[in-house]
Amino acid sequence: DLGLVNTIDSAPDGRVWAGTVDELIPFSRRDGTWEPDATRIAVRGATALRITASNIVWVATPSGLLRVDGTVARPVSAPRTGFGIDALA
């Protein structure tokens, strides 16, 4: 059971990744069907997935941006730009 799937993206290595409410699940094609890989990565509330040409998986959640390194999703700090709400006034 996958649960609620919020986002999906395909990777250059042939896998398809699904972001659910609780985790990221990569799928591989085996014997003509899509099967989930054994790897499941704990990520709460994935809202968007993007996979680069070099198979780097980026995940957006309500709490921030994550990059998947192997089987771990690590937070990515946003750069400080000096751009604030005051600049919009």
Secondary structure, 3 states (H helix, E strand, C coil): CCCCEEEEEECCCCCEEEEECCEEEEEEEECCEEEECCCCEECCCCCEEEECCCCCEEEEECCEEEEEECCEEEEECCCCCCCCHHHHC
